[in-house]
Amino acid sequence: MRKQWFQSLLMRRAVIILILLVEIASFTFLIVAGSLISEVASIAFRAISFIVALYVISKNDKGGYRLIWVFIILVFPIFGGILYVFLNSQMISNRYAKNLAEVIKSTQDQFELKPELKEELREKFPVYVKGVDYLENTQKFPVYKSTKTTYLSPGEAFWPVFLDKLRSAEKYIFLEYFTIGEGKFWDSILEILKEKAKSGVLVRIMYDDMGCFLTLPSDYPEYLKSLGIECKIFNPFRPFFTTIQNNRDHRKLTSIDGKIAFCGGLNLSDEYVNEKERIRLLERLRRHGRGRGRLERYLFSSSDLADQSGHIRRFSPVLSVDRGTLSD
């Protein structure tokens, strides 16, 4: 099985790299070939840069931002304007941002801080009020109570606790990670996920395509689906020059039944639990939490899943955590 996956992995990566090289070579040839086409292209690009420079100067934007772009266009008159258009005017990015905004808006009601809790916070912890107000007003992110946090480091300390909490799942397990790699660590996790999926627990996984570019084959979601596990790839990598490729999911989150969550800097591959000599004694901040505050991990995963699938999916019926008060 692993040999087949490696062949699939190698073939996909080779094709993507080949297409990217062809694109770079074609663009370079268009500019430096010295032919009539390259001369016309050079004039066209310079004209675009001139128009873009006028547009940047006329924009109601920060002076430093405009100055930098005008400087780039003057120094690189052929590429400067095209670079600006490339980074600022892609329809894919705009569509993606609009879709994401709709998803965030649909979950915003779950991030509300009740007025009575805010008043209780002001009375008991006035020193934190400004920070709480800032998070709530700018990011719509409320403060939580009734939570307990445990620091787990290095990865060897995290590993058995993580497996134990996965086994305790009764309703759902959501995992969102930048990197997942085959090995002892991931295999031990996958065994539990398979059993939980068979028993009726909702298991959903999302991983970043760039983060798993060299660790998982392109058909891995289909393999997980055959095990009863739902899987989404965050922003699948495509061999085209587009700024959307720079939007990566670096989250490392696990949400279990809306009661337990893991977050931090630990991905699900062997080097993060020091099973590989390549990185020994790697220490990564890893927090294990319980209680109402774990709900935001669930909502983050839900939002990204909805955004990647192109429509909003509400999972609220499976939540079973009460808000409580600040007295604990």
Secondary structure, 3 states (H helix, E strand, C coil): CHHHHHHHHHHHHHHHHHHHHHHHHHHHHHHHCCCHHHHHHHHHHHHHHHHHHHHHHHCCCCHHHHHHHHHHHHHCCCCHHHHHHHHHCCHHHHHHHHHHHHHHHHHHHHHCCCHHHHHHHHHHCHHHHHHHHHHHHHHCCCCCCCEEEEECCCHHHHHHHHHHHHHCCCCEEEEEECCECCCHHHHHHHHHHHHHHHCCCEEEEEEECCCCCCCCCCCHHHHHHHCCCEEEEECCCCCCCCHHHHCCCCCCEEEECCCEEEEECCCECHHHHCCCCCCCCCCCCEEEEEEHHHHHHHHHHHHHHHHHHCCCCCCHHHCCCCCCCCCC
